């Protein structure tokens, strides 16, 4: 059983090693664990009073073709990362990442979470729109479907490795923002991992396709080179994260998120996600200490 458990963890882990990567993550987590970060409580939604600078919104905030239109933005310095103090978040898609290591601990935490937050909400909204369309088709016979709906379902069946429409709807569900933020901070060592800074790879996702953008890890496994994915933006990395959770070896986690949205319960079912010891416990403590459940109340701005 011991060897079987080890094989299972190594096989299904989405965590990618680099030079002393596990140790680096532990060090970075400890350095940033000196003091808790504080946030302003989200204010009630008041779309008409939302302070939106036209210069920041180069693209209208809207939905088209079942997808949120995003505001692509390059980060040149930490000042470019917008801090959201209300529960309405603009769909900003940062196309690169930067090191936040020179900032004070509390500011570093706040900037990191707000850098990742919009991408999570964009991805969750896009998946919600897809799921609603899937649910609307559940009772429609195949012969009665429009060709566009058939193509839509076939693409999702292929991506999520299922041919059952109800199972597909379940795989398209998402989970609380707090869990994703906690994993992002832990897996990227607070944004200091090489994979994060050079490839927007927040979660250490491996690459098995030589034709996709990727980068080589400095360490190998069993004599074979390890590659991790490179993403064009933070939103692309989050999209891939949700897809892998939706189709990977996380059946028990997917089942539980259909039962509860309590992040402190759900993290218990992510035991095989990472090779760090006591990973669910670390996630739980991280969410509580950093008050991440506040972010579960945040939504994309209502100006659609």
Phi, psi and omega in degrees: 000325180297314181291324179295318179297316179299316180298317182297315181296315181293325183289318188258000179295137176262006185271131184255134178278146167229190178304115178047042188296316179299317180295321180297318180298315179300318180297313181296320179297319180293319180297326182265011183253019185286320182216148179285151177269147179242149182227156171285141178293142178301139177269158178300154180293126173221078186308322183291335182262002182298127182274100181241120178278127182300328182295334181277333184261080180287340178236133179302143177277109185200170176247134176217136180053047178061030182212139179287134174279126186256164176255102180285133185215134178266137179267119177258331178208164179304336180295339181283348180275117183282135177263123181264120182256347173253177182272013176252125187240130176287145183282066181276126178250101179288128185269359177206171177235162177221162177286138178248015190294338182276353180278158172296153188306311183296319179290323178299315179298313183297316179295318181298310182297321181284342174287323184271329187308309183301320181297321179296315182292324176298312182296317180297319180292318178299319179290325177297317179296317178296316182296320179298322178292320177298313181299326180291343183258356187304318184262014180263121178300147182305320182291344180263354182282148173288155180301325179295323179290321178297316179296321178301312181291318181299320179296319180288322177302317181293316183293320186259008172054055176207160176231015179250124187294326178288322176295322178299316179301321178292321181289338180275352177294157178239181182229172188303146179302324183302322180293315182295318179296318179297316179295321180299316181293317182290312185291331181259005183055052182057036176080013182259358179288150179298323180297321181290312186288329184256345183224011183054022182272094186288321192251014178064037183289130179284157175242131177244006183243112183291347182268356179259157177301128181201171178223151184272133175285156183284339179254155177248171177228126182054037178079002181250143180293147177248134177239146175239155184288151171245135182244151180285339182200170177294321180298322178297321179294319180291321177303315182293323177301311181295325179294318180292320175298324183287332184242351184277195185278057182231041184300317182293324178294316179298322179296316182291326181286352171274348182258319184219154173246018178282112184297331182287341174271315185298324184297339178297341183259014175251026185300329183265007183288321188225153181274359174294138180295143177054043185302312179302319179296320178296318178298315182299312180295322181295316180298317182291311185295324182265010175053042186285343181294341175301324183290344178292346179269351183281145179223163173293148182308145183282358179280079178259000000 
